[in-house]
């Protein structure tokens, strides 16, 4: 009938419209995907060009050393067979509460040492033990007098000078050349340095932040410390605040503790910071061995 033919034509027309709409939608999605791929390719090409330009500029300005001019590394990536075996055995047998090392009034347990395995975050015990080894070696060499604060110093300092007044009752902080201050920001490790020779406060962060609050707290602390211990009105007006940018940077979210320890190690010997993210795996093993042997090498 006429009615049924009209209904059929309407259905066919609707199906045609639906088919054209779906075809157009598929084509639009395909064009969008192609545009996205092209955009990614263009971003990658731009980044490669920019990286190349930055690298050439850094070389031209002398901000990086050419490969053939690299200075001797402060830490070697070579372990003896016996040391490698010690690390392998230790990492296989690590257990939670077992005390493996005792020194500097600190105990390193298996759980502590495990933070140096893989991509774990270093904990306070490992940071404090390692900085104590750095200070011990540097002081024994007799060239530089160095003091390393505990990682618990900075949180206490934030509560005011009275909270840290007794931390230096056995040492003359003002007679040091360098003071190392590990800074833990909840999920990130950094290192602050008080350099009496260069008359500057420096803040080393492998993620390149500028923690001006930390530097100001250390400035205030030094003034209070000088007055409290020696009744000196310490003038810091000519001291500099430094946030170095030409330093190694991390490319993940887990190696900040290792970077902070390596900053401290190199700075203590005035050695160039010639390490990078790619060195972190063997540096972690090196640190495990050094902690087990209770000395740097």
C-alpha positions, 0 to 999 in steps of 0.5 A, a space after each residue: 500500500 501507499 502507506 507501507 511504501 512511505 514507511 519503507 522509504 522513510 526507514 531507508 532514508 534514516 538508515 542512509 543518514 545513519 550510515 553517512 553519519 557513522 562514516 563521517 564519524 569514522 573519518 573524523 576520528 581517523 583524521 584526529 588520530 593522524 593529526 595527533 600522531 603528526 603532532 607527537 612526531 613534530 613535538 619529538 622532532 622539536 625536542 630533539 632539535 632543542 636538545 641538540 641546540 642546548 648541548 651545542 650551546 653548553 659546549 660552546 660556553 664551556 658549561 660541559 666538558 668534552 668527553 676526552 676532557 672528563 675529569 677523574 671520577 670521585 667514585 669508581 664503578 668497579 667493585 672487586 669480585 669479593 665486594 660484588 659477592 658481598 653485595 649479592 649475598 646481602 641483597 639476597 639475604 636481607 631481612 627486616 629487623 636483622 641488624 647488619 651494621 653498627 656505627 656512629 650510634 646508628 644501626 643499619 638493619 636489613 630493612 634499611 639496606 633494602 632501600 638501596 635495592 632497585 628503585 626504593 627510596 632511601 630512608 633516614 638511617 641510610 642517609 645519616 650513616 652515609 653522610 657520617 662516613 663522608 664526614 669521617 673520611 674527609 676529617 681523617 684526611 686533614 684538609 677539610 673540617 666537615 660536620 654532617 647533621 642528621 636528617 632530623 636536624 632540619 625538621 627540628 630547626 623548623 620549630 625554632 633555634 631552641 629545638 636545635 640549640 644542644 645539637 652542637 654542644 660537643 662540636 665547634 660548628 663555626 670552626 668547620 669548613 663545610 656543614 652538610 644538612 640533609 633535607 627531607 621534604 616528605 617524599 624528596 631528598 635534597 642537600 643544603 651546604 654551609 660553606 664557611 670558606 666560600 661564605 655561602 649557603 648552597 642548596 642542591 636538588 636533583 629536581 632543580 627546586 629553589 628552597 629559599 625557606 631552607 636557606 633562610 632558616 640556616 642563615 637565622 640558625 648560624 646567627 643564633 648559633 654564633 651568639 649562643 656559643 661564642 657571643 658573636 654578632 655574626 654578619 652574614 650580609 656578604 654571604 651568598 645564597 646559591 641554587 646551583 643549576 649546572 648539576 646532575 639531575 634525576 630522571 625518575 621519582 626514586 633516586 633523590 636520596 642517592 643523588 643527595 648522598 653523591 652531592 655530599 660525597 663530591 662536595 666534601 672533596 671539592 670534586 666535580 659533580 661528574 655523575 648522572 642518572 645512568 650511574 644510579 644502579 651501580 652507585 646503589 650497589 657501591 653504597 651497599 658495599 660501603 655501608 657493609 664495610 663501614 668505609 668509603 672507597 
